[in-house]
Amino acid sequence: MNAPSPSPQEVTQLLAHWSQGDDNALAELTPLVYEELRRLAHHFMEGQRSDHTLQTTALVNEAYLRLADQTNPSWQNRAHFFAVAARAMRQILVNYAESHRSQKRGGGALKVELDDVALVSPEESKEIVNLHEALERLATLDSRKAQVVELKYFGGLNYDEMAEVLKISRVTARRDWEFAKAWLYAELHYAD
């Protein structure tokens, strides 16, 4: 039987202690956030095709290492931590996809930190890079809507968590998501 999930307040408190330099808090926090990061990465991977070859574990491990390696982190709360984790996962995927595309063209200039077995097919690399570029365009038009996509798509946050991170209402978070989803669909499917 699994242990009960920690409350958001417990995680926020451990994050605050870690921010203040308490290594014991990091040790206690690690299994709690690692499982949540796995859940978020799994949520992201569920939306991919069934033949997707990127391993959830490799993505989680790399994101966790980036988060744990920060000096003097200043986490506001649990939702803020997972928002930063979402951004880290997005950047890892984009870096990996761009590296894969670059190597295919003979460049190979970007360092790939994911395990060699965590491969992304050429089609998936193109999709990830296209999504990233579309999100960058959306961010120039409305940065909050781009953040909502990042939080929901890459971080798996729900509307309440997105609202907390962005300091907006739940209804606004939902509306931003619906608008951004439609905008991205049009951008990715009808742009030449």
TIRO-299359 format. One record per atom (N, C-alpha, C, CB): residue number from 1; residue in one letter; x, y, z. Coordinates in steps of 0.05 Angstrom, whole numbers. Glycine has a CB too. Example, Ala and Ser with C-alpha at 12.3 -4.5 7.8 and 13.67 -1.06 7.14 Angstrom:
BEGIN
- kekol,torke,u,v,w
- 1,A,264,-114,156
- 1,A,246,-90,156
- 1,A,264,-66,156
- 1,A,226,-89,181
- 2,S,257,-45,142
- 2,S,273,-21,143
- 2,S,258,1,157
- 2,S,282,-12,114
// end
This chain:
BEGIN
- kekol,torke,u,v,w
- 1,M,17,-24,0
- 1,M,0,0,0
- 1,M,18,25,0
- 1,M,-19,0,24
- 2,N,12,44,-16
- 2,N,27,69,-18
- 2,N,22,87,5
- 2,N,21,84,-44
- 3,A,43,102,13
- 3,A,40,122,34
- 3,A,23,144,23
- 3,A,68,132,44
- 4,P,8,158,41
- 4,P,-9,180,32
- 4,P,8,202,21
- 4,P,-26,191,55
- 5,S,-3,216,1
- 5,S,12,238,-12
- 5,S,14,261,8
- 5,S,-3,247,-38
- 6,P,37,275,7
- 6,P,40,298,24
- 6,P,22,320,16
- 6,P,69,307,25
- 7,S,14,337,34
- 7,S,-2,360,28
- 7,S,15,381,13
- 7,S,-16,372,53
- 8,P,2,398,-2
- 8,P,17,420,-15
- 8,P,31,437,6
- 8,P,-2,437,-32
- 9,Q,19,440,29
- 9,Q,32,456,50
- 9,Q,58,443,60
- 9,Q,12,461,74
- 10,E,58,417,63
- 10,E,82,402,72
- 10,E,104,406,51
- 10,E,76,372,75
- 11,V,98,403,26
- 11,V,118,407,5
- 11,V,128,436,4
- 11,V,106,399,-23
- 12,T,110,455,7
- 12,T,118,483,8
- 12,T,136,488,31
- 12,T,93,501,9
- 13,Q,130,477,54
- 13,Q,147,481,78
- 13,Q,175,469,74
- 13,Q,133,468,103
- 14,L,176,445,62
- 14,L,202,433,56
- 14,L,218,449,36
- 14,L,198,404,46
- 15,L,204,459,16
- 15,L,217,477,-4
- 15,L,229,502,9
- 15,L,197,485,-26
- 16,A,213,513,28
- 16,A,223,537,42
- 16,A,248,531,59
- 16,A,200,549,60
- 17,H,247,508,72
- 17,H,270,500,88
- 17,H,295,495,71
- 17,H,264,475,105
- 18,W,290,482,47
- 18,W,312,477,29
- 18,W,323,504,19
- 18,W,302,460,5
- 19,S,305,523,13
- 19,S,314,549,3
- 19,S,332,563,24
- 19,S,290,567,-3
- 20,Q,327,556,49
- 20,Q,343,568,71
- 20,Q,368,552,76
- 20,Q,326,570,96
- 21,G,374,532,60
- 21,G,399,518,62
- 21,G,398,492,78
- 21,G,420,535,74
- 22,D,374,483,85
- 22,D,371,458,101
- 22,D,373,434,82
- 22,D,344,458,116
- 23,D,396,420,83
- 23,D,400,396,66
- 23,D,382,373,75
- 23,D,429,388,67
- 24,N,375,372,100
- 24,N,357,351,109
- 24,N,329,354,96
- 24,N,354,352,140
- 25,A,321,379,92
- 25,A,295,384,79
- 25,A,296,374,50
- 25,A,288,414,79
- 26,L,319,378,37
- 26,L,322,368,9
- 26,L,320,337,9
- 26,L,349,377,-3
- 27,A,333,325,28
- 27,A,332,295,30
- 27,A,304,285,34
- 27,A,351,285,52
- 28,E,289,299,51
- 28,E,261,291,56
- 28,E,243,298,32
- 28,E,251,305,81
- 29,L,249,319,18
- 29,L,233,329,-4
- 29,L,237,311,-29
- 29,L,240,357,-10
- 30,T,261,301,-33
- 30,T,268,287,-57
- 30,T,248,265,-65
- 30,T,295,275,-54
- 31,P,242,246,-48
- 31,P,223,225,-57
- 31,P,195,236,-62
- 31,P,222,203,-36
- 32,L,188,257,-48
- 32,L,161,269,-52
- 32,L,159,282,-80
- 32,L,155,289,-30
- 33,V,178,299,-86
- 33,V,176,314,-112
- 33,V,184,296,-135
- 33,V,194,338,-111
- 34,Y,201,277,-131
- 34,Y,209,259,-152
- 34,Y,185,244,-163
- 34,Y,231,240,-143
- 35,E,169,233,-145
- 35,E,145,219,-154
- 35,E,126,237,-168
- 35,E,131,206,-129
- 36,E,123,262,-159
- 36,E,106,281,-172
- 36,E,117,288,-200
- 36,E,102,306,-155
- 37,L,143,291,-202
- 37,L,156,297,-228
- 37,L,151,273,-247
- 37,L,186,302,-225
- 38,R,153,249,-237
- 38,R,148,225,-254
- 38,R,119,226,-264
- 38,R,153,199,-238
- 39,R,101,233,-246
- 39,R,72,235,-254
- 39,R,69,256,-276
- 39,R,55,241,-230
- 40,L,82,279,-272
- 40,L,79,301,-292
- 40,L,91,293,-319
- 40,L,92,326,-282
- 41,A,115,280,-318
- 41,A,128,271,-343
- 41,A,111,250,-356
- 41,A,156,261,-337
- 42,H,99,232,-340
- 42,H,82,211,-351
- 42,H,58,224,-364
- 42,H,74,191,-329
- 43,H,47,244,-351
- 43,H,24,259,-362
- 43,H,31,270,-390
- 43,H,14,282,-343
- 44,F,54,282,-392
- 44,F,63,293,-417
- 44,F,66,271,-438
- 44,F,90,309,-413
- 45,M,79,249,-430
- 45,M,84,228,-449
- 45,M,59,214,-458
- 45,M,104,208,-436
- 46,E,38,214,-442
- 46,E,12,202,-450
- 46,E,1,216,-475
- 46,E,-8,204,-427
- 47,G,7,241,-478
- 47,G,-4,256,-501
- 47,G,12,251,-526
- 47,G,-3,285,-495
- 48,Q,33,235,-525
- 48,Q,50,230,-548
- 48,Q,40,204,-562
- 48,Q,80,227,-540
- 49,R,50,200,-586
- 49,R,43,176,-600
- 49,R,52,151,-586
- 49,R,55,176,-629
- 50,S,40,128,-591
- 50,S,47,104,-576
- 50,S,75,94,-583
- 50,S,27,82,-583
- 51,D,86,102,-605
- 51,D,113,93,-612
- 51,D,135,113,-603
- 51,D,115,89,-642
- 52,H,127,132,-586
- 52,H,146,152,-576
- 52,H,169,137,-561
- 52,H,132,173,-557
- 53,T,194,145,-566
- 53,T,216,130,-555
- 53,T,230,145,-532
- 53,T,236,125,-576
- 54,L,222,169,-526
- 54,L,234,184,-504
- 54,L,225,171,-478
- 54,L,226,214,-504
- 55,Q,243,165,-460
- 55,Q,237,152,-435
- 55,Q,230,172,-414
- 55,Q,260,134,-426
- 56,T,208,168,-401
- 56,T,199,185,-379
- 56,T,220,188,-358
- 56,T,172,175,-367
- 57,T,232,166,-350
- 57,T,252,166,-329
- 57,T,276,184,-336
- 57,T,262,138,-323
- 58,A,285,183,-360
- 58,A,308,200,-368
- 58,A,300,230,-367
- 58,A,317,193,-397
- 59,L,276,236,-375
- 59,L,266,264,-374
- 59,L,265,273,-345
- 59,L,239,267,-387
- 60,V,253,257,-328
- 60,V,250,264,-299
- 60,V,278,267,-286
- 60,V,234,243,-284
- 61,N,295,248,-291
- 61,N,322,249,-279
- 61,N,337,275,-286
- 61,N,338,225,-287
- 62,E,336,282,-311
- 62,E,350,306,-320
- 62,E,337,331,-308
- 62,E,349,308,-351
- 63,A,311,332,-308
- 63,A,297,355,-296
- 63,A,303,357,-267
- 63,A,266,354,-301
- 64,Y,302,335,-253
- 64,Y,307,335,-224
- 64,Y,336,344,-218
- 64,Y,303,307,-212
- 65,L,355,334,-234
- 65,L,383,343,-229
- 65,L,386,373,-233
- 65,L,402,328,-249
- 66,R,373,384,-253
- 66,R,374,413,-257
- 66,R,362,428,-234
- 66,R,360,420,-284
- 67,L,340,418,-224
- 67,L,327,432,-201
- 67,L,343,429,-176
- 67,L,299,420,-197
- 68,A,353,405,-170
- 68,A,368,401,-145
- 68,A,395,414,-145
- 68,A,371,371,-140
- 69,D,405,420,-169
- 69,D,432,432,-172
- 69,D,432,462,-168
- 69,D,443,425,-198
- 70,Q,409,474,-165
- 70,Q,407,503,-162
- 70,Q,419,512,-135
- 70,Q,378,513,-164
- 71,T,434,533,-136
- 71,T,444,544,-111
- 71,T,425,566,-102
- 71,T,474,556,-114
- 72,N,419,566,-76
- 72,N,401,585,-64
- 72,N,374,588,-79
- 72,N,414,612,-63
- 73,P,360,565,-82
- 73,P,334,568,-95
- 73,P,315,583,-77
- 73,P,322,540,-101
- 74,S,296,597,-89
- 74,S,277,612,-74
- 74,S,249,605,-83
- 74,S,281,643,-77
- 75,W,240,581,-74
- 75,W,214,571,-82
- 75,W,192,585,-66
- 75,W,212,541,-78
- 76,Q,173,596,-81
- 76,Q,150,609,-68
- 76,Q,131,589,-55
- 76,Q,135,627,-88
- 77,N,127,567,-69
- 77,N,109,546,-59
- 77,N,111,522,-78
- 77,N,79,556,-58
- 78,R,95,501,-72
- 78,R,95,477,-88
- 78,R,89,482,-117
- 78,R,75,457,-77
- 79,A,69,498,-123
- 79,A,61,504,-150
- 79,A,84,518,-165
- 79,A,36,521,-151
- 80,H,98,536,-152
- 80,H,120,550,-165
- 80,H,143,530,-172
- 80,H,131,572,-146
- 81,F,148,512,-153
- 81,F,169,492,-158
- 81,F,162,475,-183
- 81,F,172,473,-134
- 82,F,137,467,-185
- 82,F,129,450,-208
- 82,F,127,467,-234
- 82,F,103,436,-203
- 83,A,122,493,-231
- 83,A,123,510,-255
- 83,A,152,511,-266
- 83,A,113,538,-248
- 84,V,171,514,-248
- 84,V,199,514,-256
- 84,V,207,487,-268
- 84,V,218,521,-232
- 85,A,196,466,-256
- 85,A,201,439,-266
- 85,A,190,436,-294
- 85,A,189,417,-248
- 86,A,166,447,-299
- 86,A,154,446,-326
- 86,A,172,460,-346
- 86,A,127,458,-326
- 87,R,182,483,-339
- 87,R,200,497,-357
- 87,R,226,481,-362
- 87,R,208,525,-345
- 88,A,236,468,-341
- 88,A,260,452,-345
- 88,A,255,429,-364
- 88,A,270,441,-317
- 89,M,232,415,-360
- 89,M,225,393,-378
- 89,M,222,402,-407
- 89,M,200,379,-369
- 90,R,209,425,-410
- 90,R,206,436,-437
- 90,R,234,441,-450
- 90,R,189,462,-437
- 91,Q,251,454,-435
- 91,Q,278,461,-446
- 91,Q,294,436,-452
- 91,Q,293,479,-426
- 92,I,292,416,-435
- 92,I,306,391,-440
- 92,I,296,378,-466
- 92,I,302,371,-416
- 93,L,270,377,-470
- 93,L,259,366,-494
- 93,L,267,381,-519
- 93,L,228,364,-492
- 94,V,266,408,-517
- 94,V,273,425,-539
- 94,V,303,422,-546
- 94,V,267,454,-534
- 95,N,320,423,-525
- 95,N,349,419,-530
- 95,N,355,392,-543
- 95,N,364,422,-504
- 96,Y,342,372,-533
- 96,Y,346,345,-544
- 96,Y,337,343,-573
- 96,Y,332,324,-527
- 97,A,313,354,-578
- 97,A,302,353,-605
- 97,A,320,369,-624
- 97,A,274,364,-606
- 98,E,329,393,-616
- 98,E,346,409,-633
- 98,E,373,395,-638
- 98,E,351,437,-621
- 99,S,384,382,-617
- 99,S,409,368,-620
- 99,S,405,345,-640
- 99,S,418,358,-593
- 100,H,383,331,-637
- 100,H,377,308,-655
- 100,H,376,317,-684
- 100,H,351,294,-647
- 101,R,362,340,-688
- 101,R,360,350,-716
- 101,R,387,360,-726
- 101,R,340,373,-716
- 102,S,403,373,-708
- 102,S,429,383,-715
- 102,S,448,360,-723
- 102,S,441,400,-693
- 103,Q,447,339,-707
- 103,Q,464,316,-713
- 103,Q,456,303,-739
- 103,Q,463,296,-690
- 104,K,431,302,-745
- 104,K,421,290,-770
- 104,K,432,306,-793
- 104,K,390,290,-770
- 105,R,435,332,-790
- 105,R,446,349,-812
- 105,R,477,350,-811
- 105,R,435,377,-810
- 106,G,489,336,-791
- 106,G,518,335,-790
- 106,G,530,356,-771
- 106,G,530,339,-816
- 107,G,513,371,-757
- 107,G,524,392,-739
- 107,G,533,380,-713
- 107,G,503,412,-734
- 108,G,515,371,-697
- 108,G,522,359,-671
- 108,G,534,378,-651
- 108,G,541,337,-675
- 109,A,527,404,-653
- 109,A,540,424,-636
- 109,A,528,425,-608
- 109,A,537,451,-648
- 110,L,503,416,-604
- 110,L,491,418,-578
- 110,L,498,393,-561
- 110,L,461,421,-580
- 111,K,503,397,-535
- 111,K,508,375,-517
- 111,K,482,362,-509
- 111,K,524,385,-492
- 112,V,481,336,-511
- 112,V,457,321,-504
- 112,V,462,308,-477
- 112,V,449,300,-525
- 113,E,445,314,-457
- 113,E,449,304,-430
- 113,E,432,279,-424
- 113,E,444,325,-411
- 114,L,412,274,-440
- 114,L,395,251,-435
- 114,L,410,225,-442
- 114,L,368,253,-451
- 115,D,401,204,-430
- 115,D,413,178,-436
- 115,D,412,172,-466
- 115,D,399,155,-420
- 116,D,432,158,-476
- 116,D,432,151,-504
- 116,D,408,135,-512
- 116,D,457,136,-511
- 117,V,396,120,-494
- 117,V,373,104,-501
- 117,V,347,120,-502
- 117,V,369,82,-480
- 118,A,348,145,-493
- 118,A,324,162,-493
- 118,A,323,177,-520
- 118,A,324,182,-469
- 119,L,317,163,-541
- 119,L,317,175,-568
- 119,L,291,186,-575
- 119,L,325,154,-588
- 120,V,292,207,-591
- 120,V,268,220,-602
- 120,V,270,217,-632
- 120,V,265,250,-594
- 121,S,249,207,-645
- 121,S,250,203,-674
- 121,S,252,229,-688
- 121,S,225,187,-683
- 122,P,260,229,-713
- 122,P,261,255,-728
- 122,P,234,269,-729
- 122,P,270,249,-757
- 123,E,212,254,-732
- 123,E,186,267,-733
- 123,E,179,280,-706
- 123,E,164,246,-739
- 124,E,186,266,-684
- 124,E,181,277,-657
- 124,E,198,302,-652
- 124,E,185,256,-636
- 125,S,223,301,-661
- 125,S,241,324,-659
- 125,S,229,348,-673
- 125,S,269,317,-670
- 126,K,220,344,-697
- 126,K,208,366,-712
- 126,K,183,377,-697
- 126,K,200,356,-740
- 127,E,166,359,-687
- 127,E,142,368,-673
- 127,E,149,384,-648
- 127,E,125,344,-665
- 128,I,169,375,-633
- 128,I,177,389,-608
- 128,I,188,416,-615
- 128,I,198,372,-593
- 129,V,205,418,-635
- 129,V,217,443,-643
- 129,V,195,462,-654
- 129,V,239,439,-664
- 130,N,177,451,-670
- 130,N,155,468,-681
- 130,N,138,479,-658
- 130,N,138,451,-701
- 131,L,131,462,-639
- 131,L,115,471,-616
- 131,L,130,493,-600
- 131,L,109,447,-597
- 132,H,156,488,-596
- 132,H,172,508,-582
- 132,H,172,535,-597
- 132,H,201,498,-578
- 133,E,176,534,-623
- 133,E,176,559,-639
- 133,E,149,572,-639
- 133,E,185,553,-668
- 134,A,128,557,-640
- 134,A,101,568,-639
- 134,A,96,581,-611
- 134,A,79,547,-644
- 135,L,105,568,-590
- 135,L,103,579,-563
- 135,L,118,605,-561
- 135,L,112,559,-542
- 136,E,141,607,-573
- 136,E,157,632,-573
- 136,E,141,654,-587
- 136,E,184,627,-587
- 137,R,128,648,-609
- 137,R,112,668,-623
- 137,R,88,676,-606
- 137,R,102,657,-650
- 138,L,75,657,-593
- 138,L,53,663,-576
- 138,L,62,681,-553
- 138,L,40,637,-565
- 139,A,86,675,-542
- 139,A,96,691,-520
- 139,A,100,721,-528
- 139,A,123,680,-510
- 140,T,107,725,-553
- 140,T,110,753,-562
- 140,T,83,767,-563
- 140,T,124,755,-590
- 141,L,62,752,-569
- 141,L,35,763,-570
- 141,L,22,765,-542
- 141,L,17,746,-588
- 142,D,26,744,-526
- 142,D,14,743,-499
- 142,D,30,724,-482
- 142,D,-17,735,-500
- 143,S,48,734,-467
- 143,S,66,717,-451
- 143,S,52,699,-431
- 143,S,87,734,-437
- 144,R,30,710,-419
- 144,R,16,694,-399
- 144,R,3,669,-412
- 144,R,-6,711,-386
- 145,K,-8,672,-435
- 145,K,-20,649,-449
- 145,K,1,628,-455
- 145,K,-35,657,-474
- 146,A,25,637,-463
- 146,A,47,618,-468
- 146,A,55,604,-442
- 146,A,71,633,-480
- 147,Q,55,619,-420
- 147,Q,62,606,-394
- 147,Q,41,586,-386
- 147,Q,64,628,-372
- 148,V,15,591,-392
- 148,V,-6,573,-386
- 148,V,-1,546,-401
- 148,V,-34,585,-393
- 149,V,6,548,-426
- 149,V,11,524,-442
- 149,V,35,509,-430
- 149,V,18,531,-472
- 150,E,56,523,-423
- 150,E,79,510,-411
- 150,E,71,495,-385
- 150,E,101,530,-406
- 151,L,56,509,-368
- 151,L,48,497,-343
- 151,L,30,473,-347
- 151,L,34,518,-326
- 152,K,11,475,-365
- 152,K,-8,453,-369
- 152,K,4,430,-385
- 152,K,-33,464,-383
- 153,Y,16,437,-408
- 153,Y,26,416,-426
- 153,Y,51,403,-416
- 153,Y,31,428,-453
- 154,F,71,418,-408
- 154,F,96,407,-399
- 154,F,96,401,-369
- 154,F,119,426,-405
- 155,G,81,415,-354
- 155,G,81,411,-325
- 155,G,58,396,-314
- 155,G,83,437,-311
- 156,G,37,393,-330
- 156,G,14,378,-320
- 156,G,-2,391,-298
- 156,G,22,351,-312
- 157,L,2,417,-294
- 157,L,-12,431,-272
- 157,L,-41,433,-279
- 157,L,0,458,-267
- 158,N,-58,433,-259
- 158,N,-87,437,-264
- 158,N,-93,467,-263
- 158,N,-104,422,-242
- 159,Y,-118,474,-268
- 159,Y,-125,503,-269
- 159,Y,-120,517,-243
- 159,Y,-154,506,-277
- 160,D,-126,505,-221
- 160,D,-121,517,-195
- 160,D,-91,523,-190
- 160,D,-132,500,-172
- 161,E,-74,503,-198
- 161,E,-45,507,-194
- 161,E,-35,528,-213
- 161,E,-31,480,-199
- 162,M,-45,528,-238
- 162,M,-36,549,-257
- 162,M,-44,577,-247
- 162,M,-48,544,-285
- 163,A,-68,579,-236
- 163,A,-78,604,-226
- 163,A,-61,613,-203
- 163,A,-107,602,-217
- 164,E,-53,595,-186
- 164,E,-36,602,-163
- 164,E,-8,612,-172
- 164,E,-32,578,-144
- 165,V,4,598,-191
- 165,V,30,606,-201
- 165,V,29,633,-214
- 165,V,41,585,-220
- 166,L,9,637,-231
- 166,L,7,661,-247
- 166,L,-8,684,-234
- 166,L,-6,655,-273
- 167,K,-19,679,-210
- 167,K,-34,699,-195
- 167,K,-57,710,-211
- 167,K,-15,723,-187
- 168,I,-73,691,-222
- 168,I,-97,697,-237
- 168,I,-119,679,-226
- 168,I,-93,693,-268
- 169,S,-144,684,-236
- 169,S,-166,666,-227
- 169,S,-165,640,-242
- 169,S,-193,681,-231
- 170,R,-179,620,-231
- 170,R,-181,594,-244
- 170,R,-195,597,-271
- 170,R,-196,574,-225
- 171,V,-215,614,-272
- 171,V,-230,618,-297
- 171,V,-212,630,-318
- 171,V,-255,636,-292
- 172,T,-195,649,-310
- 172,T,-177,662,-329
- 172,T,-156,641,-339
- 172,T,-162,685,-316
- 173,A,-147,624,-321
- 173,A,-128,603,-329
- 173,A,-141,584,-350
- 173,A,-119,586,-305
- 174,R,-166,577,-345
- 174,R,-180,559,-364
- 174,R,-184,573,-391
- 174,R,-207,551,-352
- 175,R,-192,598,-390
- 175,R,-196,614,-415
- 175,R,-170,617,-431
- 175,R,-209,641,-409
- 176,D,-149,623,-416
- 176,D,-123,626,-429
- 176,D,-115,600,-442
- 176,D,-101,635,-409
- 177,W,-119,577,-429
- 177,W,-113,551,-440
- 177,W,-129,545,-465
- 177,W,-117,529,-419
- 178,E,-155,551,-464
- 178,E,-172,546,-487
- 178,E,-163,563,-511
- 178,E,-201,551,-480
- 179,F,-158,588,-506
- 179,F,-149,606,-527
- 179,F,-122,597,-539
- 179,F,-146,635,-517
- 180,A,-103,591,-521
- 180,A,-76,584,-530
- 180,A,-77,557,-545
- 180,A,-57,581,-506
- 181,K,-93,539,-536
- 181,K,-95,513,-550
- 181,K,-106,517,-578
- 181,K,-114,494,-534
- 182,A,-126,533,-581
- 182,A,-137,539,-608
- 182,A,-117,554,-625
- 182,A,-163,555,-606
- 183,W,-103,573,-614
- 183,W,-83,589,-629
- 183,W,-61,571,-638
- 183,W,-72,612,-611
- 184,L,-51,554,-620
- 184,L,-29,536,-627
- 184,L,-37,516,-649
- 184,L,-19,521,-602
- 185,Y,-62,506,-646
- 185,Y,-72,487,-667
- 185,Y,-71,500,-694
- 185,Y,-100,477,-660
- 186,A,-82,524,-696
- 186,A,-82,539,-721
- 186,A,-53,544,-731
- 186,A,-97,565,-718
- 187,E,-37,552,-712
- 187,E,-9,559,-719
- 187,E,6,535,-729
- 187,E,5,571,-695
- 188,L,2,512,-717
- 188,L,17,488,-724
- 188,L,5,473,-748
- 188,L,18,469,-701
- 189,H,-21,476,-753
- 189,H,-34,461,-774
- 189,H,-39,476,-800
- 189,H,-59,449,-764
- 190,Y,-40,503,-798
- 190,Y,-47,518,-822
- 190,Y,-25,537,-831
- 190,Y,-72,534,-816
- 191,A,-4,540,-815
- 191,A,18,557,-823
- 191,A,36,542,-842
- 191,A,34,567,-798
- 192,D,46,556,-862
- 192,D,64,543,-881
- 192,D,92,554,-877
- 192,D,56,548,-910
// end
